[in-house]
Amino acid sequence: MTTTINPCDGMTRNGFMILLEQNGISLDESRMHEVNYYFNLWHETMKQNRKCGQAYDFDAYIVWMKKQ
């Protein structure tokens, strides 16, 4: 059974890690502080986008993460 993860609709940390791996970013549980940082930053980004009326862009977020 395949589960679809929507990054813009109540994604869990585990779902976030799965999406990162699918996009070529490897953050294992030994680096959980980084996972938490980027997971929380994504949620803050969505909150700011709602305030500004902008659409969510997880693909752009992934591109930005790869540059870090």
C-alpha atoms as a printed R data frame, in Angstrom:
   type eleno elety resid chain resno      x      y      z
1  ATOM     1    CA   MET     A     1  0.000  0.000  0.000
2  ATOM     2    CA   THR     A     2  1.354  3.404 -0.992
3  ATOM     3    CA   THR     A     3  0.555  6.475  1.037
4  ATOM     4    CA   THR     A     4  0.574  9.911 -0.555
5  ATOM     5    CA   ILE     A     5  2.125 12.619  1.587
6  ATOM     6    CA   ASN     A     6  0.840 16.140  1.071
7  ATOM     7    CA   PRO     A     7  3.468 18.573  2.437
8  ATOM     8    CA   CYS     A     8  0.842 21.319  2.644
9  ATOM     9    CA   ASP     A     9 -1.719 19.433  4.702
10 ATOM    10    CA   GLY     A    10 -0.708 18.274  8.167
11 ATOM    11    CA   MET     A    11  2.465 16.378  7.342
12 ATOM    12    CA   THR     A    12  4.227 14.493 10.170
13 ATOM    13    CA   ARG     A    13  7.989 14.531 10.781
14 ATOM    14    CA   ASN     A    14  8.142 10.987  9.456
15 ATOM    15    CA   GLY     A    15  6.306 12.082  6.306
16 ATOM    16    CA   PHE     A    16  8.719 15.007  5.992
17 ATOM    17    CA   MET     A    17 11.694 12.643  6.182
18 ATOM    18    CA   ILE     A    18 10.140 10.409  3.516
19 ATOM    19    CA   LEU     A    19  9.659 13.381  1.172
20 ATOM    20    CA   LEU     A    20 13.251 14.496  1.777
21 ATOM    21    CA   GLU     A    21 14.536 11.039  0.861
22 ATOM    22    CA   GLN     A    22 12.360 10.991 -2.264
23 ATOM    23    CA   ASN     A    23 13.983 14.289 -3.252
24 ATOM    24    CA   GLY     A    24 17.562 13.109 -2.681
25 ATOM    25    CA   ILE     A    25 18.112 14.655  0.761
26 ATOM    26    CA   SER     A    26 19.298 12.212  3.405
27 ATOM    27    CA   LEU     A    27 18.749 13.204  7.028
28 ATOM    28    CA   ASP     A    28 18.684 10.133  9.240
29 ATOM    29    CA   GLU     A    29 17.530  9.992 12.841
30 ATOM    30    CA   SER     A    30 21.065 10.645 14.123
31 ATOM    31    CA   ARG     A    31 20.615 14.157 12.702
32 ATOM    32    CA   MET     A    32 17.157 14.623 14.198
33 ATOM    33    CA   HIS     A    33 17.946 18.200 15.287
34 ATOM    34    CA   GLU     A    34 18.324 19.133 11.609
35 ATOM    35    CA   VAL     A    35 15.124 17.296 10.698
36 ATOM    36    CA   ASN     A    36 13.284 19.211 13.427
37 ATOM    37    CA   TYR     A    37 14.777 22.529 12.298
38 ATOM    38    CA   TYR     A    38 13.770 22.126  8.637
39 ATOM    39    CA   PHE     A    39 10.390 20.581  9.515
40 ATOM    40    CA   ASN     A    40  9.549 23.503 11.814
41 ATOM    41    CA   LEU     A    41 10.889 26.010  9.289
42 ATOM    42    CA   TRP     A    42  8.578 24.556  6.607
43 ATOM    43    CA   HIS     A    43  5.598 25.028  8.929
44 ATOM    44    CA   GLU     A    44  6.651 28.612  9.702
45 ATOM    45    CA   THR     A    45  7.022 29.231  5.958
46 ATOM    46    CA   MET     A    46  3.473 27.976  5.360
47 ATOM    47    CA   LYS     A    47  2.181 30.204  8.175
48 ATOM    48    CA   GLN     A    48  3.864 33.259  6.617
49 ATOM    49    CA   ASN     A    49  2.546 32.337  3.155
50 ATOM    50    CA   ARG     A    50 -1.010 32.207  4.546
51 ATOM    51    CA   LYS     A    51 -0.573 35.695  6.022
52 ATOM    52    CA   CYS     A    52  0.683 37.044  2.694
53 ATOM    53    CA   GLY     A    53 -1.806 35.148  0.535
54 ATOM    54    CA   GLN     A    54  0.943 33.241 -1.267
55 ATOM    55    CA   ALA     A    55  0.739 29.637 -2.402
56 ATOM    56    CA   TYR     A    56  2.832 26.943 -0.718
57 ATOM    57    CA   ASP     A    57  5.802 25.754 -2.769
58 ATOM    58    CA   PHE     A    58  7.409 22.655 -1.278
59 ATOM    59    CA   ASP     A    59  9.437 22.088 -4.457
60 ATOM    60    CA   ALA     A    60 11.088 25.497 -4.050
61 ATOM    61    CA   TYR     A    61 11.706 24.699 -0.375
62 ATOM    62    CA   ILE     A    62 13.468 21.460 -1.379
63 ATOM    63    CA   VAL     A    63 15.634 23.346 -3.905
64 ATOM    64    CA   TRP     A    64 16.548 25.843 -1.182
65 ATOM    65    CA   MET     A    65 17.369 23.016  1.274
66 ATOM    66    CA   LYS     A    66 19.716 21.402 -1.245
67 ATOM    67    CA   LYS     A    67 21.697 24.665 -1.376
68 ATOM    68    CA   GLN     A    68 22.225 24.707  2.389
